[in-house]
């Protein structure tokens, strides 16, 4: 039975149809150690961190006598073999129409498991499953690309389980549609800063171990009081050391290990390891983070190129809200043999800042970097983690091809449905006697054809599980 969630997802996908019409009508890993498990008694410590985020020292104390660690710059593009820059026979972006009024464009991304029509919404299946929606029902709603989270799948059920099934497509029984997996970095860094909302509301304060909430350390400007509890995440040049939220075990996630895991998963599109700094951050710390991310992404790319396995890899462009760092990141990463470009990092504290960033940034992706022969317009662009309705309209206008978010399923689970005429907050009592009134009179899904608002209101208020299906 297709219920409220598929109604909302169908509406979210159908948002793309009028957008496409407006654009077109313009007159002008074989078995590997995927996670390194680190025991408390392990005497082999990770390389010293060069990130202030890993320190509990009060900034007002005397300068540290520790040796300042420096790192070589990321590899020059010339160090990658010429063959790695050649087009992939199994993956490419096809431009169908370019608007003459904006950067909006219509295209197709060709993958080994099917075509992705762009611009397109990417549903998030965190644990290899959409919340409350079967993949078959999502496919019937027009869902093509689905996003799965490497971090969660590595911890449960484990890489070996997914690999033993024949990869993610076989494991989740979605064999004829494309999948994308991330590096796990976003979830790991969320352990340190919480959700984006939490980070913005706390001014960038690190989360601490249980029982130390009164003694957090702020990294907005290097200040704050010292804490006796270690941060839940430790960043080193080698990778990210953290504890599993399931059983407390320590894990070291590296640029190489995340790619090995994604190789075993077998998704059509994979993502390199990157560091996700918070919105509130000292400029020098942000610079160090961007440079570390470049080194990590280059390491991930080198690991990927050892055995491509008909998988495409997107880089993740960083720089926060600093335009100079954004351009630096864009120019360097697009000069490497990545197959597409993802826009990541902190994207602003609200929708207005996001649109200002995209308005400035996306025209640059339509131009080749100075001294580079890479045609940036020929590769797909993905906006990471943002796909609410206003952001979709603004992103498409700026030439974004795909964007992922759990927005529609989260809305539905909390009693808000999307329709052509706006949001329906089905939990409101005003719908309790709207007999015979569908959620969306123009929608052809089974929910809208078979059930009225009064019954769906009842299911939600009664907390019936069928509402979620």
C-alpha positions in Angstrom: 0.0 0.0 0.0 1.3 3.4 -0.9 0.4 5.9 1.8 1.4 9.4 2.8 5.1 9.2 2.3 4.9 8.3 -1.4 2.4 11.1 -1.9 5.0 13.5 -0.6 7.8 11.9 -2.5 5.8 11.9 -5.8 5.1 15.6 -5.2 8.8 16.3 -4.6 9.8 14.6 -7.9 7.0 16.2 -9.8 8.4 19.6 -8.8 11.0 18.9 -11.5 8.5 18.6 -14.4 7.5 22.3 -14.5 11.1 23.2 -14.0 12.2 21.1 -17.0 9.4 22.5 -19.1 10.4 26.1 -18.3 14.0 25.4 -19.1 13.2 23.6 -22.4 10.7 26.2 -23.5 13.2 29.1 -23.1 13.3 31.0 -26.4 16.7 32.2 -25.8 36.3 -3.3 -2.4 37.4 -7.2 -2.7 37.5 -8.1 1.0 39.5 -5.5 2.8 39.9 -3.9 6.2 37.4 -1.1 5.5 37.5 0.4 8.9 40.5 0.2 11.2 39.3 -0.8 14.6 41.5 0.8 17.4 41.5 -0.6 20.9 42.0 1.5 24.0 45.1 -0.4 24.7 46.6 0.0 21.3 50.0 1.6 21.6 50.1 2.7 18.0 48.8 6.3 18.0 47.6 8.2 14.9 49.9 10.9 13.6 49.7 14.2 15.5 46.8 16.4 14.5 47.3 19.8 13.0 43.7 20.8 13.7 42.8 23.0 16.7 39.6 21.1 16.9 41.4 18.2 18.5 42.9 20.3 21.3 41.4 20.9 24.7 43.8 23.7 25.5 42.5 27.1 26.4 43.5 29.7 23.8 44.4 32.1 26.6 47.2 29.8 27.8 50.8 30.1 26.7 51.7 29.0 23.2 52.2 25.3 22.9 55.8 24.0 22.8 54.7 21.2 20.6 56.3 21.0 17.2 54.2 22.5 14.4 53.4 19.8 11.9 53.5 20.8 8.3 52.3 18.8 5.3 53.3 18.8 1.7 50.8 20.3 -0.8 48.3 18.0 -2.5 49.5 16.3 -5.6 49.8 18.3 -8.8 47.3 17.3 -11.6 50.3 16.4 -13.8 51.1 13.5 -11.4 47.9 11.7 -12.6 48.4 9.6 -15.7 46.8 11.1 -18.9 44.6 8.0 -19.3 42.7 8.9 -16.0 41.5 12.1 -17.7 39.9 10.3 -20.6 36.1 10.0 -20.8 34.6 7.0 -19.0 32.7 4.6 -21.4 30.3 3.7 -18.6 29.6 7.2 -17.2 28.9 10.6 -18.8 26.7 13.6 -18.7 24.6 14.4 -21.7 23.5 18.0 -22.1 20.1 18.2 -23.7 19.1 21.8 -23.3 20.8 24.9 -21.8 18.6 27.8 -20.8 19.4 31.2 -22.2 17.8 33.0 -19.3 19.8 31.3 -16.5 22.3 28.6 -15.8 19.5 26.0 -15.6 20.0 23.0 -17.9 18.3 19.7 -18.8 20.5 16.6 -19.2 21.0 12.9 -18.6 23.6 11.2 -16.5 24.4 7.8 -18.0 25.4 5.2 -15.4 25.9 1.4 -15.4 22.5 0.9 -13.7 20.4 3.4 -15.7 19.9 7.0 -16.6 19.4 9.9 -14.2 17.3 12.7 -15.8 18.4 16.1 -14.6 17.6 18.3 -12.8 16.6 15.6 -10.4 15.9 15.0 -6.7 17.9 12.3 -5.0 16.1 10.4 -2.1 18.2 9.4 0.9 18.2 5.8 2.0 20.4 6.2 5.1 20.6 2.5 6.0 19.9 1.2 2.5 16.2 1.8 2.9 13.9 4.8 2.5 12.0 5.8 5.6 8.5 4.4 5.2 8.7 3.9 1.4 9.6 0.7 -0.4 12.0 1.1 -3.3 9.4 -0.2 -5.7 6.9 2.5 -4.6 9.6 5.1 -4.9 10.5 3.9 -8.4 6.8 4.1 -9.4 6.9 7.8 -8.3 9.8 8.4 -10.7 12.7 8.1 -8.3 15.9 7.3 -10.1 19.1 8.0 -8.1 19.1 7.0 -4.4 21.7 8.1 -1.8 23.0 5.6 0.8 25.2 6.4 3.7 28.6 4.6 4.0 29.1 5.4 7.7 25.8 3.7 8.8 26.2 0.8 6.5 29.8 0.1 7.7 28.6 -0.1 11.3 25.4 -2.0 10.5 25.2 -4.5 8.8 28.9 -4.2 8.0 30.8 -4.1 4.7 31.4 -7.8 4.6 27.6 -8.5 4.8 26.8 -6.2 1.9 29.8 -7.4 -0.1 28.8 -11.0 0.5 25.3 -10.3 -1.0 27.0 -9.1 -4.2 27.0 -5.4 -3.4 24.5 -2.8 -2.5 22.3 -3.2 -5.6 21.8 -6.9 -4.8 21.5 -6.4 -1.1 18.7 -3.9 -1.3 17.2 -5.5 -4.4 17.4 -2.4 -6.6 19.3 -3.8 -9.5 18.2 -1.6 -12.4 18.5 1.9 -10.9 21.6 3.9 -9.9 22.9 4.4 -6.4 25.3 6.9 -4.9 27.2 6.5 -1.6 29.0 9.1 0.5 32.3 8.8 2.3 30.9 8.7 5.8 32.6 12.0 6.7 29.5 14.0 7.2 28.1 11.6 9.8 31.4 11.3 11.6 31.8 15.1 11.9 28.2 15.3 13.0 29.4 13.4 16.1 31.5 16.4 16.9 29.2 19.3 16.1 25.7 17.7 16.0 23.3 18.5 13.2 23.7 21.6 11.1 20.9 23.2 13.1 22.6 22.3 16.4 26.0 23.7 15.2 24.4 27.0 14.1 22.5 27.4 17.3 25.5 26.7 19.5 28.0 28.9 17.7 30.1 26.0 16.6 30.8 24.4 19.9 32.1 20.8 19.9 29.9 18.2 21.5 31.6 16.4 24.4 31.4 13.1 26.0 28.3 12.3 28.2 28.4 14.2 31.4 30.5 17.1 30.2 27.8 19.3 28.6 28.7 22.1 31.1 32.2 22.2 29.9 32.2 22.6 26.1 35.0 24.2 24.1 34.1 26.7 21.4 36.2 26.7 18.2 34.6 29.8 16.7 37.7 31.8 17.5 39.9 29.4 19.3 38.5 30.4 22.7 36.5 28.6 25.4 37.3 26.8 28.6 39.3 23.6 28.8 37.5 20.3 29.0 38.6 17.2 30.7 36.6 15.0 28.3 38.1 14.2 24.9 36.1 15.3 21.9 34.1 12.4 20.2 36.1 12.9 17.0 39.8 13.4 16.5 41.1 14.6 13.2 44.6 13.6 12.2 46.4 13.7 8.9 45.8 10.0 8.6 42.0 10.3 8.9 39.3 10.6 11.5 39.3 8.7 14.8 35.8 8.2 16.4 33.7 5.8 18.4 30.9 3.8 17.0 27.5 5.0 18.2 26.4 1.4 18.3 28.9 -0.3 20.6 31.5 2.4 21.5 34.4 0.8 19.6 37.0 3.1 18.2 37.4 3.4 14.4 39.8 5.1 12.2 38.2 6.3 8.9 40.8 7.1 6.3 40.6 8.4 2.6 41.6 4.9 1.5 39.3 2.9 3.8 36.2 4.7 2.8 36.9 4.1 -0.9 37.6 0.4 -0.2 34.2 0.2 1.5 32.5 2.0 -1.4 34.2 -0.4 -3.8 32.6 -3.3 -1.9 29.2 -1.6 -1.9 29.5 -1.1 -5.7 27.4 2.1 -6.0 27.5 3.9 -9.4 28.7 7.2 -7.9 31.1 7.4 -4.9 32.5 10.3 -2.8 36.0 10.9 -1.4 36.7 11.6 2.3 36.4 15.2 3.2 36.4 17.2 6.4 33.2 19.0 7.2 34.1 22.1 9.2 31.3 24.0 11.0 29.8 27.3 9.9 31.3 29.1 12.9 35.0 28.7 12.4 38.2 30.6 12.7 39.5 31.6 9.2 42.9 30.0 9.7 41.3 26.7 10.9 39.1 26.8 7.8 42.1 27.2 5.6 43.8 24.2 7.2 40.6 22.2 6.8 40.3 23.0 3.1 44.0 22.0 2.5 43.6 18.8 4.5 40.4 18.0 2.5 42.4 18.5 -0.7 45.0 16.0 0.4 42.4 13.5 1.6 40.4 13.8 -1.6 43.5 13.2 -3.7 44.3 10.1 -1.7 40.8 8.8 -2.1 41.0 9.5 -5.9 44.3 7.6 -6.1 42.8 4.6 -4.2 39.8 4.7 -6.6 41.9 4.7 -9.7 43.7 1.5 -8.6 40.5 -0.3 -9.7 37.8 1.9 -11.1 35.2 -1.0 -11.3 32.8 1.1 -13.5 32.2 3.6 -10.7 32.3 7.3 -11.0 33.8 9.6 -8.3 32.7 13.1 -7.6 35.0 15.6 -5.8 33.5 17.7 -3.0 34.2 21.4 -3.3 34.8 23.1 0.1 35.7 26.5 1.4 32.7 27.4 3.6 31.4 30.9 3.0 34.9 32.2 2.1 34.9 32.9 -1.6 38.6 32.9 -1.9 38.8 29.4 -0.4 35.8 28.2 -2.5 37.6 29.3 -5.7 40.8 27.7 -4.6 39.0 24.4 -3.8 37.1 24.6 -7.1 40.1 25.2 -9.2 42.2 22.5 -7.6 39.7 19.7 -7.4 38.2 20.3 -10.9 41.8 20.0 -12.3 41.9 16.4 -11.1 40.3 13.4 -13.0 37.0 13.4 -11.0 33.9 12.5 -12.9 31.6 15.1 -11.4 31.5 17.9 -8.9 29.7 17.9 -5.5 29.1 21.2 -3.6 29.7 20.5 0.1 31.0 22.0 3.3 29.1 24.7 5.1 26.6 26.3 2.7 25.4 29.2 4.9 23.2 29.6 7.9 20.0 30.1 5.8 18.6 29.9 2.4 19.5 33.4 1.5 23.2 32.7 2.1 23.0 29.5 0.2 21.6 31.3 -2.9 24.2 34.1 -2.6 26.9 31.5 -2.6 25.5 29.6 -5.6 24.8 32.8 -7.5 28.5 33.6 -7.2 30.0 30.2 -7.5 28.1 28.3 -10.2 29.0 30.7 -13.1 32.6 29.9 -12.3 31.9 26.2 -12.9 30.7 27.1 -16.4 34.2 28.3 -17.2 37.4 26.4 -17.3 40.0 27.1 -14.6 42.9 29.2 -15.7 45.6 27.0 -17.2 43.3 23.9 -17.2 42.0 22.0 -20.2 39.2 20.4 -18.2 35.7 21.2 -19.6 33.8 21.9 -16.3 30.5 22.3 -18.1 30.7 18.7 -19.3 30.4 17.2 -15.9 27.4 16.8 -13.6 27.0 19.0 -10.4 25.5 17.7 -7.2 24.4 19.8 -4.2 25.0 17.8 -1.0 22.3 17.5 1.6 19.9 20.3 0.5 16.7 19.8 -1.4 13.8 21.7 0.2 11.4 23.4 -2.2 12.9 26.9 -2.3 16.4 25.5 -2.5 15.5 23.3 -5.4 14.2 26.2 -7.4 17.3 28.3 -6.7 19.7 25.5 -7.2 18.2 24.5 -10.6 18.4 28.1 -11.8 22.1 28.0 -11.0 22.8 24.9 -13.0 22.7 22.2 -10.3 21.9 18.8 -11.8 21.1 16.7 -8.8 20.5 17.3 -5.0 19.9 15.0 -2.1 17.9 15.4 1.1 15.7 13.4 3.5 13.4 16.5 3.5 10.2 14.9 2.0 10.3 11.7 4.0 11.1 13.6 7.2 8.2 16.0 6.6 5.8 13.2 6.1 6.8 11.3 9.2 6.0 14.4 11.2 2.6 14.9 9.6 3.3 17.4 6.8 2.5 16.4 3.2 3.5 18.2 -0.1 0.9 19.0 -2.7 0.7 21.2 -5.8 -1.1 23.8 -3.8 1.3 23.8 -0.9 1.8 21.9 2.4 -0.9 20.0 4.1 -0.3 19.5 7.8 -2.4 16.4 8.1 -1.9 16.4 11.9 -4.2 19.4 12.2 -7.7 18.7 13.5 -9.2 20.7 10.7 -8.8 17.6 8.5 -10.6 15.2 10.8 -13.9 15.5 8.9 -12.7 16.2 5.4 -14.4 13.1 4.0 -13.8 12.2 0.4 -11.1 14.9 0.0 -7.8 13.5 -1.3 -4.5 14.9 -0.3 -4.0 16.2 -3.9 -6.8 16.0 -6.3 -4.5 16.0 -9.3 -2.2 13.2 -8.0 -2.6 9.7 -9.4 -0.9 7.7 -6.7 -2.9 5.1 -4.8 -3.0 7.1 -1.6 -4.7 10.1 -3.3 -7.0 7.8 -5.3 -8.1 5.6 -2.4 -7.9 7.5 0.9 -9.2 10.9 2.1 -7.7 13.4 4.5 -10.0 12.4 7.4 -8.6 8.8 7.3 -5.0 9.9 7.0 -5.5 12.4 9.9 -6.8 9.5 12.0 -3.9 7.2 11.1 -1.4 9.9 12.0 -3.0 10.8 15.3 -3.4 7.1 16.2 0.3 6.5 15.4 -0.6 3.6 13.1 2.5 2.2 11.4 0.5 1.9 8.1 0.7 5.7 7.9 4.4 5.4 7.3 4.0 2.9 4.5 
